[in-house]
Amino acid sequence: MTDRKSRVVAIGEVMIELSRGGDSRFSVACGGDTFNTAVYLARAGIDVSYATALGDDPYSDAIVAMAAAEGIKTDLMLRVPGRLPGLYTVETDAKGERRFRYWRGESPARELFELGDWNGLAEQLLTARLIFFSGITLSLYSNSGLGRLFAVIELARQQGTKIAFDGNFRPRGWNGDLPRSRTVFMEALKRVDIALPAFDDEAVLWGDPSPEATVERLQAFGIGEIVVKNGPHSALVAAGGQNQHVPVPEVVEPADTNAAGDSFNAGYLAARLAGENPAAAAAAGHRLAAQKLRHRGAIMPRSSAAMH
């Protein structure tokens, strides 16, 4: 995956995260699925930008400052006067599983492709080496916004940009509307080069009985590189005409499962961008996800995040 184009652009929403600790107090951070991946890509030395829309408030300022401190380019983080970013709370149970509650209906990120300066954003996307987005990204936009996103992605692909997509299906983000979810996902999948779905999401959205069934369904869209994440089980890698199970090197007792898939995506994509083969890249994804599982919060402290 070498190319004169250098940067990766991740698209989506970054929100304020209020995480309840053991003392019942909330600590403030920020997160969002594709943003988490962008942070871990930047830590791996990848040239990455994040495309989203924020307000002009101190919380939005803090998100931009944190992105910059992580080495993420912030030129595609558009600002909308008088608006506030989305917010979510996280409460984690004794098993490390978490429960989220969201306040994001008014988030400017939802209008990214309908803002006055979306054309400038589109021009920048056309220069990307790789564009990464998720099912959660798709759930943000109106049909008009989706039409513009798909048009830009199609044009970028024609100019040699690779498109990577994590299905990341959350029914609540679609108001439980499965038919619309499937229609939008199918439009996205026609334009994807690298699919990074989680099997449990695919089973909910499509009724897939096995990771192999997920691979077959995605291959029908012409997707040449597929990695089906399956929690503590092996990831199924389908590329170059072969299917390969890449085992999790060690099963970790999770402190917090939040962003395990996002960190896997970053480990995988960073390895592929560095020239590793898909199976080796999946092993790198497993390693980074294992580190993440040992830490609370979407983004682990930098000291623990050295990518090997």
C-alpha positions in Angstrom: 0.0 0.0 0.0 2.6 2.5 -1.0 1.6 5.7 -2.8 2.6 9.3 -3.4 -0.4 10.3 -1.2 0.6 10.1 2.4 -2.1 10.9 4.8 -5.0 8.9 6.2 -8.3 10.7 6.9 -10.7 9.3 9.5 -14.2 10.6 9.4 -16.8 10.7 12.2 -17.7 12.3 15.5 -15.6 12.9 18.6 -17.6 13.5 21.7 -17.0 14.6 25.3 -16.8 11.4 27.4 -17.9 11.3 31.1 -16.7 8.1 32.6 -17.8 7.1 36.1 -15.0 5.8 38.3 -15.2 3.4 41.3 -15.9 6.4 43.6 -18.9 7.2 41.5 -17.3 10.5 40.3 -17.1 11.2 36.6 -13.9 12.1 34.8 -13.9 14.0 31.6 -12.2 12.8 28.4 -13.2 12.6 24.8 -13.7 9.7 22.4 -15.6 8.3 19.4 -14.9 5.2 17.4 -13.1 6.5 14.4 -11.4 9.2 16.5 -10.0 6.5 18.8 -8.6 4.7 15.8 -7.1 8.0 14.6 -5.3 8.6 17.9 -3.8 5.1 17.8 -2.8 5.5 14.2 -1.1 8.8 15.0 0.8 7.1 17.9 2.0 4.6 15.4 3.6 7.4 13.4 0.9 7.5 10.6 0.2 10.9 9.1 -3.5 11.2 10.0 -6.2 13.9 9.9 -9.6 13.8 11.5 -12.7 15.1 9.6 -15.6 16.2 11.7 -17.5 19.3 12.8 -17.4 20.8 16.3 -18.7 24.0 18.0 -16.8 27.1 19.0 -17.1 26.3 22.8 -14.3 25.4 25.3 -15.1 21.7 25.1 -14.7 21.8 21.3 -11.4 23.7 21.8 -10.3 21.0 24.2 -11.0 18.3 21.6 -9.0 20.1 19.0 -6.2 20.7 21.4 -6.1 17.0 22.4 -6.1 15.9 18.8 -3.2 18.2 18.1 -1.3 17.0 21.1 -1.7 13.4 19.8 -0.3 14.4 16.5 -3.6 14.3 14.5 -3.9 17.1 11.9 -6.9 19.3 12.8 -7.4 21.1 9.5 -10.5 19.0 8.7 -12.1 19.7 12.1 -14.6 22.3 11.0 -16.0 24.7 13.6 -19.7 25.8 13.7 -20.4 28.9 15.8 -22.9 28.6 18.6 -22.9 24.8 18.7 -21.7 22.2 21.2 -20.2 18.7 20.6 -22.0 15.5 21.5 -21.6 14.0 24.9 -21.8 10.5 26.3 -21.5 8.8 29.7 -19.9 5.5 30.3 -20.5 3.2 33.3 -18.4 0.0 33.5 -19.6 -3.1 35.4 -17.4 -5.6 37.3 -16.8 -7.6 34.1 -15.4 -4.6 32.2 -18.6 -4.3 30.1 -19.8 -0.8 29.7 -23.1 1.0 29.3 -23.3 4.1 27.3 -25.8 7.0 27.3 -25.7 9.6 24.6 -26.6 13.3 24.1 -25.7 13.9 20.5 -28.8 14.8 18.5 -27.6 18.4 18.1 -24.0 17.7 17.4 -22.6 19.6 14.4 -20.7 16.5 13.3 -24.1 15.3 11.9 -24.0 18.1 9.3 -20.4 17.7 8.2 -21.3 17.2 4.5 -24.0 19.9 4.6 -21.9 22.8 5.9 -21.0 25.7 3.7 -17.3 24.6 3.5 -17.9 20.9 2.8 -16.4 21.4 -0.7 -13.0 22.2 0.8 -13.3 19.1 2.9 -14.2 17.0 -0.1 -11.1 18.4 -2.0 -8.9 17.3 0.9 -10.4 13.8 1.0 -9.5 13.3 -2.7 -5.8 13.7 -1.8 -5.9 11.0 1.0 -3.9 7.8 0.8 -6.6 6.0 2.8 -10.0 7.1 4.1 -11.4 5.4 7.1 -15.0 5.5 8.4 -17.5 3.3 10.2 -21.1 2.3 10.5 -21.4 4.9 13.3 -20.1 7.5 10.9 -22.9 6.6 8.5 -25.5 6.8 11.2 -24.7 10.5 11.7 -25.7 11.8 8.3 -29.0 12.6 6.5 -29.6 11.0 3.1 -28.3 14.2 1.5 -25.1 14.1 3.6 -24.6 10.4 2.8 -25.0 11.1 -0.9 -22.2 13.6 -0.8 -20.0 11.3 1.3 -20.4 8.4 -1.1 -19.8 10.6 -4.1 -16.5 11.9 -2.6 -15.4 8.4 -1.7 -16.2 7.1 -5.2 -14.1 9.9 -6.8 -11.3 9.4 -4.3 -11.2 5.7 -5.1 -11.0 6.4 -8.8 -7.9 8.5 -8.0 -6.2 5.7 -6.1 -7.3 6.3 -2.5 -8.0 3.1 -0.5 -11.2 3.0 1.5 -11.4 1.2 4.9 -14.6 0.6 6.7 -15.6 -0.8 10.1 -19.2 -1.9 10.1 -19.6 -0.9 13.8 -23.4 -1.2 13.9 -25.2 0.4 16.8 -29.0 0.0 16.4 -29.8 3.0 18.6 -27.9 5.3 16.3 -30.3 4.2 13.5 -33.4 4.5 15.8 -33.8 0.7 15.3 -34.5 1.2 11.6 -32.9 -2.0 10.2 -34.1 -1.6 6.6 -32.5 1.9 6.3 -29.4 0.7 8.1 -29.0 -2.2 5.6 -29.6 0.1 2.6 -27.0 2.6 3.7 -24.5 -0.1 4.6 -24.9 -1.7 1.2 -24.3 1.6 -0.6 -21.1 2.0 1.5 -19.9 -1.5 0.9 -19.9 -1.0 -2.8 -17.1 1.5 -2.3 -14.9 -0.3 0.2 -11.4 -1.9 -0.3 -10.7 -3.0 3.3 -13.6 -4.2 5.6 -12.9 -4.5 9.3 -16.2 -5.7 10.8 -16.9 -7.2 14.2 -18.8 -10.5 13.9 -21.3 -9.8 16.7 -22.4 -6.6 14.9 -22.7 -8.4 11.5 -24.8 -11.1 13.2 -27.2 -8.4 14.5 -27.5 -6.4 11.3 -27.4 -9.2 8.7 -28.1 -12.4 10.7 -24.7 -13.9 9.7 -24.4 -17.4 11.3 -20.5 -17.4 11.2 -17.5 -15.2 10.4 -17.2 -17.2 7.2 -20.7 -16.1 6.2 -19.7 -12.5 6.9 -16.7 -12.9 4.6 -18.8 -14.4 1.8 -21.4 -11.6 2.0 -18.7 -8.9 1.9 -16.9 -10.6 -1.0 -20.1 -10.4 -3.0 -19.6 -6.6 -2.9 -16.1 -7.1 -4.5 -14.2 -6.3 -1.3 -10.7 -7.8 -1.6 -9.5 -7.5 2.0 -11.7 -8.5 4.9 -10.9 -8.9 8.6 -13.7 -10.2 10.8 -13.0 -9.4 14.4 -14.5 -11.9 16.8 -13.7 -10.8 20.4 -11.4 -13.2 22.2 -11.6 -15.7 19.3 -9.5 -15.7 16.1 -9.9 -13.0 13.6 -10.8 -14.3 10.1 -8.7 -12.7 7.4 -9.8 -13.0 3.8 -7.3 -11.6 1.3 -5.6 -12.7 -1.8 -8.0 -15.5 -2.4 -7.3 -17.2 1.0 -9.0 -17.3 4.4 -6.8 -17.5 7.4 -7.7 -17.5 11.1 -5.3 -15.3 13.1 -5.6 -16.3 16.8 -5.6 -13.8 19.7 -2.1 -14.3 21.2 -3.4 -14.0 24.7 -6.8 -13.7 26.1 -6.9 -10.7 28.5 -9.2 -10.2 31.4 -10.6 -6.8 30.3 -10.5 -3.8 32.6 -12.7 -2.1 29.9 -13.7 -3.4 26.5 -14.4 0.1 25.2 -12.4 0.8 22.0 -10.9 -2.7 21.7 -12.1 -2.9 18.1 -11.0 0.7 17.4 -7.5 0.0 18.6 -7.4 -3.3 16.6 -8.3 -1.3 13.5 -5.4 1.1 14.1 -2.9 -1.7 14.7 -4.1 -3.5 11.5 -4.1 -0.4 9.3 -0.8 0.9 10.6 0.8 -2.5 9.8 -0.7 -2.6 6.4 0.4 0.9 5.6 3.9 -0.1 6.7 3.8 -3.0 4.2 2.9 -5.9 6.4 0.8 -8.7 5.0 -2.9 -9.0 6.2 -2.2 -11.9 8.6 0.7 -10.1 10.2 -1.4 -6.9 10.4 -4.2 -8.8 12.2 -1.6 -10.1 14.7 -0.5 -6.4 15.3 -4.2 -5.5 15.7 -4.6 -8.2 18.4 -1.5 -6.9 20.2 -2.7 -3.3 20.4 -6.3 -4.4 21.4 -4.8 -6.5 24.2 -3.0 -3.5 25.6 -6.1 -1.4 25.3 -8.3 -4.0 27.2 -6.0 -3.6 30.2 -6.9 0.1 30.6 -10.1 2.0 31.3 -11.4 4.6 28.9 -11.3 4.7 25.1 -7.8 6.1 24.9 -5.1 4.6 27.1 -2.3 6.6 28.6 0.5 7.3 26.1 3.1 5.6 28.4 1.3 2.3 27.9 0.6 2.7 24.2 3.9 2.0 22.5 3.0 0.0 19.4 5.3 -3.0 18.9 
